[in-house]
């Protein structure tokens, strides 16, 4: 797994590139204000609806970061980046702005943004909160084969394996753009410790696992993260986003 590197500026996204960006959402108020100015009026209104100031700031930084990075790829001001929302709520770039695909995930103090060119992509990041009811949660959301594997894992590794499974499942449903309309027990992923991240089975679609490649990412300590990309022949680079590296707008 590549290390998180500081990105050059300006930056470009090649046809076979997959870029994953890691952002620290705990930013000074000056950065929050800078990011807020890049948002659309709808995004600003949504930000103001958050009850807690911390949630509002995290939303602004995460979505401002998306605009900053996409704007750099597209060579336009971030305010001009336009999105359309799919039937199940997944945002994509407006058709006239090119074929860059992206997916955002944020949890607690960090966010991940995956970007690629003309491929379906999903990413999920989760803060690994301690759980007293892992088996009960798995019973409600995991497929029987996943529950069987989880039940046999060393208790010391069970939390990590649970979140490995969860982020792999979330990344997949985000990539296909169906959200929770795709039941989580209708497909299986790998989850055992030291097992490569893989999509193993999708109900009614025996060829579907062959269409995807998964990668377990290395987020900050205490988090789990998974990337999934359609197809093969792509090169992954992991960048650490820093607002000071972005040109003034």
Secondary structure as a PSIPRED ss2 file (coil, helix, strand):
# PSIPRED VFORMAT (PSIPRED V4.0)

   1 X C   1.000  0.000  0.000
   2 X C   1.000  0.000  0.000
   3 X C   1.000  0.000  0.000
   4 X C   1.000  0.000  0.000
   5 X E   0.000  0.000  1.000
   6 X E   0.000  0.000  1.000
   7 X C   1.000  0.000  0.000
   8 X C   1.000  0.000  0.000
   9 X C   1.000  0.000  0.000
  10 X C   1.000  0.000  0.000
  11 X C   1.000  0.000  0.000
  12 X C   1.000  0.000  0.000
  13 X C   1.000  0.000  0.000
  14 X C   1.000  0.000  0.000
  15 X C   1.000  0.000  0.000
  16 X C   1.000  0.000  0.000
  17 X E   0.000  0.000  1.000
  18 X E   0.000  0.000  1.000
  19 X E   0.000  0.000  1.000
  20 X E   0.000  0.000  1.000
  21 X E   0.000  0.000  1.000
  22 X E   0.000  0.000  1.000
  23 X E   0.000  0.000  1.000
  24 X E   0.000  0.000  1.000
  25 X C   1.000  0.000  0.000
  26 X C   1.000  0.000  0.000
  27 X C   1.000  0.000  0.000
  28 X C   1.000  0.000  0.000
  29 X H   0.000  1.000  0.000
  30 X H   0.000  1.000  0.000
  31 X H   0.000  1.000  0.000
  32 X H   0.000  1.000  0.000
  33 X H   0.000  1.000  0.000
  34 X H   0.000  1.000  0.000
  35 X H   0.000  1.000  0.000
  36 X H   0.000  1.000  0.000
  37 X C   1.000  0.000  0.000
  38 X C   1.000  0.000  0.000
  39 X C   1.000  0.000  0.000
  40 X C   1.000  0.000  0.000
  41 X H   0.000  1.000  0.000
  42 X H   0.000  1.000  0.000
  43 X H   0.000  1.000  0.000
  44 X H   0.000  1.000  0.000
  45 X H   0.000  1.000  0.000
  46 X H   0.000  1.000  0.000
  47 X H   0.000  1.000  0.000
  48 X H   0.000  1.000  0.000
  49 X C   1.000  0.000  0.000
  50 X C   1.000  0.000  0.000
  51 X C   1.000  0.000  0.000
  52 X C   1.000  0.000  0.000
  53 X H   0.000  1.000  0.000
  54 X H   0.000  1.000  0.000
  55 X H   0.000  1.000  0.000
  56 X H   0.000  1.000  0.000
  57 X H   0.000  1.000  0.000
  58 X H   0.000  1.000  0.000
  59 X H   0.000  1.000  0.000
  60 X H   0.000  1.000  0.000
  61 X H   0.000  1.000  0.000
  62 X H   0.000  1.000  0.000
  63 X H   0.000  1.000  0.000
  64 X H   0.000  1.000  0.000
  65 X H   0.000  1.000  0.000
  66 X H   0.000  1.000  0.000
  67 X H   0.000  1.000  0.000
  68 X H   0.000  1.000  0.000
  69 X H   0.000  1.000  0.000
  70 X H   0.000  1.000  0.000
  71 X H   0.000  1.000  0.000
  72 X H   0.000  1.000  0.000
  73 X H   0.000  1.000  0.000
  74 X H   0.000  1.000  0.000
  75 X C   1.000  0.000  0.000
  76 X C   1.000  0.000  0.000
  77 X C   1.000  0.000  0.000
  78 X H   0.000  1.000  0.000
  79 X H   0.000  1.000  0.000
  80 X H   0.000  1.000  0.000
  81 X C   1.000  0.000  0.000
  82 X C   1.000  0.000  0.000
  83 X E   0.000  0.000  1.000
  84 X E   0.000  0.000  1.000
  85 X E   0.000  0.000  1.000
  86 X C   1.000  0.000  0.000
  87 X C   1.000  0.000  0.000
  88 X C   1.000  0.000  0.000
  89 X C   1.000  0.000  0.000
  90 X C   1.000  0.000  0.000
  91 X E   0.000  0.000  1.000
  92 X E   0.000  0.000  1.000
  93 X E   0.000  0.000  1.000
  94 X C   1.000  0.000  0.000
  95 X H   0.000  1.000  0.000
  96 X H   0.000  1.000  0.000
  97 X H   0.000  1.000  0.000
  98 X C   1.000  0.000  0.000
  99 X C   1.000  0.000  0.000
 100 X E   0.000  0.000  1.000
 101 X E   0.000  0.000  1.000
 102 X E   0.000  0.000  1.000
 103 X E   0.000  0.000  1.000
 104 X E   0.000  0.000  1.000
 105 X E   0.000  0.000  1.000
 106 X E   0.000  0.000  1.000
 107 X E   0.000  0.000  1.000
 108 X C   1.000  0.000  0.000
 109 X C   1.000  0.000  0.000
 110 X E   0.000  0.000  1.000
 111 X E   0.000  0.000  1.000
 112 X E   0.000  0.000  1.000
 113 X E   0.000  0.000  1.000
 114 X E   0.000  0.000  1.000
 115 X E   0.000  0.000  1.000
 116 X E   0.000  0.000  1.000
 117 X E   0.000  0.000  1.000
 118 X C   1.000  0.000  0.000
 119 X C   1.000  0.000  0.000
 120 X C   1.000  0.000  0.000
 121 X E   0.000  0.000  1.000
 122 X E   0.000  0.000  1.000
 123 X E   0.000  0.000  1.000
 124 X E   0.000  0.000  1.000
 125 X E   0.000  0.000  1.000
 126 X E   0.000  0.000  1.000
 127 X E   0.000  0.000  1.000
 128 X C   1.000  0.000  0.000
 129 X C   1.000  0.000  0.000
 130 X C   1.000  0.000  0.000
 131 X C   1.000  0.000  0.000
 132 X C   1.000  0.000  0.000
 133 X C   1.000  0.000  0.000
 134 X H   0.000  1.000  0.000
 135 X H   0.000  1.000  0.000
 136 X H   0.000  1.000  0.000
 137 X H   0.000  1.000  0.000
 138 X H   0.000  1.000  0.000
 139 X H   0.000  1.000  0.000
 140 X H   0.000  1.000  0.000
 141 X H   0.000  1.000  0.000
 142 X C   1.000  0.000  0.000
 143 X C   1.000  0.000  0.000
 144 X H   0.000  1.000  0.000
 145 X H   0.000  1.000  0.000
 146 X H   0.000  1.000  0.000
 147 X H   0.000  1.000  0.000
 148 X H   0.000  1.000  0.000
 149 X H   0.000  1.000  0.000
 150 X H   0.000  1.000  0.000
 151 X H   0.000  1.000  0.000
 152 X C   1.000  0.000  0.000
 153 X C   1.000  0.000  0.000
 154 X C   1.000  0.000  0.000
 155 X H   0.000  1.000  0.000
 156 X H   0.000  1.000  0.000
 157 X H   0.000  1.000  0.000
 158 X H   0.000  1.000  0.000
 159 X H   0.000  1.000  0.000
 160 X H   0.000  1.000  0.000
 161 X H   0.000  1.000  0.000
 162 X H   0.000  1.000  0.000
 163 X H   0.000  1.000  0.000
 164 X H   0.000  1.000  0.000
 165 X H   0.000  1.000  0.000
 166 X H   0.000  1.000  0.000
 167 X H   0.000  1.000  0.000
 168 X H   0.000  1.000  0.000
 169 X H   0.000  1.000  0.000
 170 X H   0.000  1.000  0.000
 171 X H   0.000  1.000  0.000
 172 X H   0.000  1.000  0.000
 173 X H   0.000  1.000  0.000
 174 X H   0.000  1.000  0.000
 175 X H   0.000  1.000  0.000
 176 X C   1.000  0.000  0.000
 177 X C   1.000  0.000  0.000
 178 X C   1.000  0.000  0.000
 179 X H   0.000  1.000  0.000
 180 X H   0.000  1.000  0.000
 181 X H   0.000  1.000  0.000
 182 X C   1.000  0.000  0.000
 183 X C   1.000  0.000  0.000
 184 X H   0.000  1.000  0.000
 185 X H   0.000  1.000  0.000
 186 X H   0.000  1.000  0.000
 187 X E   0.000  0.000  1.000
 188 X E   0.000  0.000  1.000
 189 X E   0.000  0.000  1.000
 190 X C   1.000  0.000  0.000
 191 X C   1.000  0.000  0.000
 192 X C   1.000  0.000  0.000
 193 X C   1.000  0.000  0.000
 194 X C   1.000  0.000  0.000
 195 X C   1.000  0.000  0.000
 196 X C   1.000  0.000  0.000
 197 X C   1.000  0.000  0.000
 198 X C   1.000  0.000  0.000
 199 X E   0.000  0.000  1.000
 200 X E   0.000  0.000  1.000
 201 X E   0.000  0.000  1.000
 202 X E   0.000  0.000  1.000
 203 X C   1.000  0.000  0.000
 204 X C   1.000  0.000  0.000
 205 X C   1.000  0.000  0.000
 206 X C   1.000  0.000  0.000
 207 X C   1.000  0.000  0.000
 208 X H   0.000  1.000  0.000
 209 X H   0.000  1.000  0.000
 210 X H   0.000  1.000  0.000
 211 X H   0.000  1.000  0.000
 212 X E   0.000  0.000  1.000
 213 X E   0.000  0.000  1.000
 214 X E   0.000  0.000  1.000
 215 X E   0.000  0.000  1.000
 216 X E   0.000  0.000  1.000
 217 X C   1.000  0.000  0.000
 218 X C   1.000  0.000  0.000
 219 X C   1.000  0.000  0.000
 220 X C   1.000  0.000  0.000
 221 X C   1.000  0.000  0.000
 222 X C   1.000  0.000  0.000
 223 X E   0.000  0.000  1.000
 224 X E   0.000  0.000  1.000
 225 X E   0.000  0.000  1.000
 226 X E   0.000  0.000  1.000
 227 X E   0.000  0.000  1.000
 228 X E   0.000  0.000  1.000
 229 X E   0.000  0.000  1.000
 230 X E   0.000  0.000  1.000
 231 X C   1.000  0.000  0.000
 232 X C   1.000  0.000  0.000
 233 X C   1.000  0.000  0.000
 234 X C   1.000  0.000  0.000
 235 X E   0.000  0.000  1.000
 236 X E   0.000  0.000  1.000
 237 X E   0.000  0.000  1.000
 238 X E   0.000  0.000  1.000
 239 X E   0.000  0.000  1.000
 240 X E   0.000  0.000  1.000
 241 X C   1.000  0.000  0.000
 242 X C   1.000  0.000  0.000
 243 X H   0.000  1.000  0.000
 244 X H   0.000  1.000  0.000
 245 X H   0.000  1.000  0.000
 246 X C   1.000  0.000  0.000
 247 X C   1.000  0.000  0.000
 248 X C   1.000  0.000  0.000
 249 X C   1.000  0.000  0.000
